[in-house]
Amino acid sequence: MITKVQSQETEFGTRQKYLDIIRILLEETKIDSKLVSLCCSTDKLLCYMSAKSLASLVCFQLKEESMINVTWLGFCLKNLSEFSQSNPVAECLWILTTIIGEALREGGLRKADLLKKLFTPLDTVFQGFYNCILQHHYDLPQDSPAYSKATKTLIHFLDLLEALVATRIQLRSSFMCQRIIFLGASRILDLAGSSVHDLIKKKSIMLIKRCILFKAGEDFVKGSLATSSLEGP
């Protein structure tokens, strides 16, 4: 429905009907709360589809109504501020990265406005999360579910960092979350010498390289990175 609403080919009357349905889903059935709950599901496919739907909904409200979905924001703030491998942190990071990717494909002034609305409530919390996730010890058996989950979380963390750097390169804005990697780049490189998955080591080095070359986020413009799977390696 969101795709139909945003399509220029959809007739005005049809678009209004879809908007009414979305409004009912939000106000009467609390669809956003249900999607947030399903993001915590142990069913990987259900979790992925819920996160994807929630990302679409948050993007839609941000673009069309110039507002942040408070249910999603509360979910995101809680999981980032109370970082734990048992929380659905990877889903939060993936949704954030997807939203930033969508915003980066907007025009200049609109892009800046959307990202300002997104970063303002998250900026301080993300600083604490950045420190926590990099201080966490990842000495886990490689065949354990905990290792797999930690790997997935780190993958989406590095993707999000690249998205944040891309916003700084394009907009020159000064939120701390956009600059934090430059203030602690050595901590990202430390991942390359740790016991994490080889993919994480490669991604951490590539991230620093792209930052140095001012090429961070090129995949976002093409729309390929933000649609990466939540399944992990």
C-alpha positions as CSV (number, residue, x, y, z in Angstrom):
1,M,0.0,0.0,0.0
2,I,2.8,2.4,0.8
3,T,4.4,1.8,-2.6
4,K,1.0,2.5,-4.2
5,V,0.6,5.7,-2.2
6,Q,4.1,7.0,-3.3
7,S,3.7,6.0,-6.9
8,Q,2.9,8.9,-9.3
9,E,0.8,6.5,-11.4
10,T,-1.7,6.0,-8.6
11,E,-4.9,8.1,-9.0
12,F,-5.7,10.7,-6.4
13,G,-8.9,8.9,-5.2
14,T,-7.1,5.5,-4.9
15,R,-4.2,7.1,-3.1
16,Q,-6.6,8.6,-0.5
17,K,-8.2,5.3,0.1
18,Y,-4.8,3.7,0.7
19,L,-4.0,6.6,3.1
20,D,-7.2,6.0,5.0
21,I,-6.3,2.3,5.4
22,I,-2.8,3.1,6.6
23,R,-4.3,5.5,9.1
24,I,-6.8,2.9,10.4
25,L,-4.0,0.4,10.7
26,L,-2.0,2.8,12.8
27,E,-4.7,4.3,15.0
28,E,-7.1,1.3,15.5
29,T,-5.0,-1.8,15.1
30,K,-1.6,-0.3,16.3
31,I,0.2,-2.0,13.4
32,D,3.4,-0.3,14.3
33,S,3.4,-1.9,17.8
34,K,2.7,-5.3,16.4
35,L,5.6,-5.0,13.9
36,V,7.9,-3.9,16.7
37,S,6.9,-7.0,18.7
38,L,7.4,-9.3,15.7
39,C,11.0,-7.9,15.2
40,C,11.8,-9.8,18.4
41,S,10.6,-13.1,16.9
42,T,12.9,-16.1,16.8
43,D,11.5,-16.9,13.4
44,K,14.1,-15.4,11.1
45,L,11.8,-14.9,8.1
46,L,9.0,-13.3,10.2
47,C,11.6,-11.1,11.9
48,Y,13.0,-10.0,8.6
49,M,9.6,-9.3,7.0
50,S,8.5,-7.4,10.1
51,A,11.7,-5.2,10.1
52,K,11.3,-4.5,6.4
53,S,7.6,-3.5,6.9
54,L,8.5,-1.3,9.9
55,A,11.2,0.4,7.9
56,S,8.8,1.1,5.1
57,L,6.3,2.5,7.5
58,V,8.8,4.8,9.3
59,C,10.2,6.0,6.0
60,F,6.7,6.7,4.7
61,Q,5.7,8.7,7.8
62,L,9.0,10.6,7.8
63,K,8.6,11.6,4.1
64,E,4.9,12.1,3.8
65,E,4.0,13.4,7.3
66,S,7.4,14.9,8.3
67,M,7.3,12.9,11.6
68,I,9.1,10.1,13.4
69,N,7.0,7.1,14.4
70,V,7.1,7.3,18.2
71,T,6.6,3.6,18.7
72,W,9.6,2.7,16.5
73,L,11.7,5.5,18.1
74,G,11.0,4.2,21.6
75,F,11.9,0.6,20.4
76,C,15.1,1.9,18.9
77,L,16.2,4.1,21.8
78,K,15.5,1.3,24.3
79,N,17.6,-1.3,22.5
80,L,20.5,1.0,21.7
81,S,20.7,2.5,25.2
82,E,20.4,-0.9,26.9
83,F,22.7,-2.8,24.5
84,S,22.7,-6.5,25.0
85,Q,23.2,-9.4,22.6
86,S,19.8,-10.7,23.7
87,N,18.0,-7.6,22.4
88,P,17.0,-7.2,18.7
89,V,19.8,-4.7,18.2
90,A,20.6,-5.9,14.6
91,E,17.0,-5.2,13.6
92,C,17.2,-1.7,15.0
93,L,20.5,-1.0,13.1
94,W,19.2,-2.5,9.9
95,I,16.0,-0.3,10.0
96,L,18.0,2.8,10.8
97,T,20.4,2.1,7.9
98,T,17.5,1.5,5.5
99,I,15.8,4.8,6.5
100,I,19.1,6.7,6.1
101,G,19.5,5.1,2.7
102,E,16.1,6.3,1.6
103,A,16.7,9.8,2.9
104,L,20.0,10.0,1.0
105,R,18.2,9.5,-2.3
106,E,16.1,12.6,-1.7
107,G,16.8,16.1,-2.9
108,G,19.2,18.4,-1.1
109,L,17.0,20.5,1.3
110,R,14.5,17.7,1.8
111,K,17.3,15.3,2.5
112,A,18.8,17.6,5.2
113,D,15.4,18.1,6.8
114,L,14.6,14.3,7.0
115,L,18.0,13.4,8.4
116,K,17.8,16.2,11.0
117,K,14.5,14.9,12.2
118,L,16.0,11.4,12.4
119,F,19.3,12.2,14.1
120,T,18.1,14.7,16.7
121,P,16.5,12.2,19.1
122,L,19.1,9.5,18.4
123,D,22.4,11.4,18.5
124,T,23.2,11.2,22.2
125,V,22.0,7.6,22.6
126,F,24.1,6.4,19.6
127,Q,27.3,7.8,21.2
128,G,26.8,5.5,24.2
129,F,25.9,2.6,22.0
130,Y,29.0,3.1,19.9
131,N,31.2,2.8,23.0
132,C,29.3,-0.3,24.4
133,I,29.3,-2.4,21.2
134,L,33.1,-1.8,20.6
135,Q,33.9,-2.6,24.2
136,H,32.0,-5.8,24.1
137,H,34.0,-9.0,24.1
138,Y,33.3,-11.3,21.2
139,D,35.4,-14.4,22.4
140,L,32.6,-16.9,21.6
141,P,32.6,-20.4,20.1
142,Q,32.3,-19.9,16.3
143,D,29.6,-22.5,16.0
144,S,27.4,-21.0,18.7
145,P,24.1,-19.1,18.1
146,A,25.6,-16.2,20.2
147,Y,28.5,-15.9,17.8
148,S,26.2,-15.8,14.8
149,K,24.0,-13.2,16.4
150,A,27.0,-11.0,17.4
151,T,28.3,-11.2,13.8
152,K,25.0,-10.1,12.4
153,T,24.9,-7.2,14.8
154,L,28.4,-6.1,13.9
155,I,27.6,-6.3,10.2
156,H,24.7,-4.0,10.5
157,F,26.6,-1.7,12.9
158,L,29.4,-1.2,10.3
159,D,26.8,-0.6,7.6
160,L,25.1,2.0,9.7
161,L,28.4,3.7,10.4
162,E,29.1,4.0,6.7
163,A,25.6,5.4,6.2
164,L,26.3,8.0,8.9
165,V,29.6,9.0,7.3
166,A,27.8,9.3,3.9
167,T,25.4,11.8,5.4
168,R,28.3,13.9,6.7
169,I,30.1,13.8,3.3
170,Q,26.9,14.9,1.5
171,L,25.5,17.4,3.9
172,R,28.4,18.6,6.1
173,S,26.1,18.6,9.1
174,S,27.5,18.2,12.5
175,F,25.7,15.6,14.6
176,M,28.0,13.6,16.8
177,C,26.7,10.3,15.3
178,Q,28.0,11.5,11.9
179,R,31.5,12.2,13.3
180,I,32.0,9.5,15.9
181,I,33.9,7.1,13.6
182,F,36.5,9.8,12.9
183,L,37.0,10.4,16.7
184,G,37.6,6.7,17.3
185,A,38.7,5.1,14.0
186,S,41.3,3.0,15.8
187,R,38.6,1.2,17.7
188,I,37.1,0.1,14.4
189,L,40.5,-1.2,13.2
190,D,40.8,-3.1,16.4
191,L,38.0,-5.3,15.1
192,A,40.4,-6.5,12.4
193,G,42.7,-8.0,15.0
194,S,40.0,-9.5,17.2
195,S,38.3,-12.9,17.2
196,V,35.3,-11.8,15.2
197,H,34.2,-13.3,11.9
198,D,36.5,-12.7,8.9
199,L,33.7,-10.8,7.2
200,I,33.7,-8.3,10.0
201,K,37.5,-7.8,9.8
202,K,37.2,-7.2,6.1
203,K,34.2,-4.8,6.4
204,S,36.0,-2.8,9.2
205,I,39.1,-2.2,7.0
206,M,37.0,-1.4,3.9
207,L,34.9,1.1,6.0
208,I,38.0,3.0,7.1
209,K,39.4,3.0,3.5
210,R,36.1,4.4,2.1
211,C,36.0,7.1,4.7
212,I,39.6,8.2,3.8
213,L,38.7,8.2,0.1
214,F,35.4,10.0,0.7
215,K,33.6,7.2,-0.9
216,A,31.5,6.0,2.0
217,G,27.9,5.4,1.1
218,E,28.2,5.1,-2.6
219,D,26.1,1.9,-2.5
220,F,23.3,3.8,-0.8
221,V,22.8,6.1,-3.7
222,K,22.5,3.0,-5.9
223,G,20.1,1.5,-3.3
224,S,22.0,-1.8,-2.9
225,L,23.4,-1.6,0.7
226,A,20.2,-0.7,2.6
227,T,18.4,-3.8,1.2
228,S,21.0,-6.3,2.5
229,S,19.5,-9.2,4.4
230,L,19.1,-9.5,8.1
231,E,20.1,-13.2,7.9
232,G,23.8,-12.4,8.4
233,P,26.7,-14.5,7.0
